[in-house]
Structures are given as C-alpha cells and as structure tokens.
C-alpha cells in the first residue's frame, strides 16, 4: 500500500542561537522555507516520524518549540503582504519539488 503524502508546515521558536542554526540548516535541506522559521515539506507518516526524531536531537525540550501541522493535499493558500516568491510562482495545488518531498540523504 502506498504511503499517503501530505504537505506539512513546520514552524519553530528556538531559544539558543546555536540550536536555532542547527534546526534551520536541517530544515533547509529537507523543506521549502516560507519564512525564516516556517517551512513547507511533503511527508508521509514514516518520514514525518524520522524528521521528528531528528529534530528532537537538535532541541532543548523545555526551552524550544517546534510545531508540525499537516495540511490537506490541496490547501487554499492565502497571502498578505510582500510575497517570498515572484507573482509567477503559484503554490496552490502544486506538488513540491522532489528534492523537497524526499531528500533521502537528510531524512
């Protein structure tokens, strides 16, 4: 049976600059940055657990906060203010690039 892949938003608030850098570098390898501490990545349940397991090794559980929010396959995107990308790039309904969906070396 195929694993169901869903887009996920990962957001974080890390108290220590060294840990912050580690979390940010790791997420840049596996996900698409939407804002500095907010990333978009497509994951199935198995890969989500691998990502969470690795993130647990990078943070201090009493000082840091990481949130992972699964999204529907075709979310309704709404943006306000200055866009991160040019107007020609539209994420609505688009599958994420393969390197963002599955970076096997990093996961």
matplotlib code that plots the C-alpha trace (Angstrom):
import matplotlib.pyplot as plt

x = [0.0, 1.3, 2.1, -0.1, 2.0, 0.6, 2.1, 3.2, 4.0, 6.9, 7.4, 9.8, 10.9, 14.4, 15.9, 19.6, 21.3, 23.5, 20.4, 18.5, 21.2, 21.2, 17.4, 17.3, 20.1, 18.4, 15.0, 16.6, 17.9, 14.5, 11.9, 11.0, 11.4, 8.3, 9.6, 12.7, 11.2, 8.4, 8.9, 6.8, 7.5, 5.6, 5.8, 4.2, 3.7, 7.0, 9.1, 7.3, 8.4, 12.0, 12.0, 10.5, 13.1, 15.9, 14.5, 14.3, 18.0, 18.6, 16.5, 16.1, 12.6, 12.0, 13.3, 12.4, 9.2, 8.7, 5.2, 4.3, 0.9, -0.4, -2.3, -4.8, -3.5, -4.9, -4.9, -6.4, -3.3, -3.8, -1.1, -1.0, 1.9, 5.1, 5.5, 8.6, 8.4, 7.6, 3.9, 4.5, 5.2, 2.0, 2.0, -1.7, -2.3, 1.3, 3.3, 6.5, 9.8, 11.2, 14.2, 11.8, 9.5, 12.2, 15.8, 16.8, 20.3, 18.9, 15.9]
y = [0.0, 3.4, 5.8, 8.9, 12.1, 15.3, 18.8, 19.9, 23.2, 23.1, 26.2, 26.7, 29.0, 28.1, 29.9, 29.2, 30.6, 27.5, 25.2, 27.6, 27.4, 23.6, 23.4, 25.9, 24.2, 20.8, 22.1, 24.0, 20.6, 18.9, 21.6, 24.8, 27.9, 30.1, 32.5, 32.3, 29.9, 28.4, 25.6, 23.6, 19.9, 16.9, 13.9, 10.5, 9.2, 7.2, 10.2, 12.5, 10.3, 10.3, 14.1, 14.5, 12.0, 14.0, 17.4, 16.0, 15.6, 19.2, 21.0, 21.5, 20.3, 22.8, 25.8, 25.3, 24.8, 23.1, 22.7, 20.4, 21.0, 18.6, 20.3, 18.9, 17.8, 20.9, 23.7, 27.1, 29.4, 33.0, 35.5, 39.1, 41.5, 41.0, 37.6, 35.5, 34.5, 36.3, 36.6, 34.0, 31.2, 29.7, 27.0, 26.3, 22.7, 22.3, 19.3, 20.2, 19.6, 16.1, 17.3, 19.0, 16.0, 13.4, 14.2, 10.6, 11.6, 14.0, 12.0]
z = [0.0, -0.9, 1.9, 1.8, 1.5, 2.7, 2.8, 6.3, 7.8, 10.3, 12.5, 15.3, 18.1, 19.3, 22.4, 21.8, 18.7, 18.2, 18.3, 16.1, 13.4, 13.6, 13.2, 10.4, 8.4, 8.8, 7.7, 4.7, 3.5, 3.6, 3.2, 1.4, 3.5, 3.6, 6.2, 8.4, 10.9, 8.8, 6.3, 3.9, 3.3, 1.9, 4.2, 4.8, 8.3, 8.3, 7.1, 9.5, 12.4, 11.1, 10.8, 14.3, 15.8, 14.3, 15.4, 19.0, 18.9, 18.0, 20.6, 24.3, 25.1, 27.9, 26.1, 22.4, 20.5, 17.2, 15.6, 12.7, 11.1, 8.4, 5.6, 3.1, -0.3, -2.0, 0.6, -0.1, 0.1, 1.3, 1.3, 2.7, 2.2, 0.4, -1.2, -0.8, -4.5, -7.7, -8.7, -11.4, -8.9, -7.6, -4.8, -4.9, -5.9, -7.0, -5.9, -4.1, -5.9, -5.5, -3.5, -1.0, -0.9, -0.2, 0.5, 1.4, 2.4, 5.1, 6.2]

ax = plt.figure().add_subplot(projection="3d")
ax.plot(x, y, z, "-o")
ax.set_aspect("equal")
plt.show()
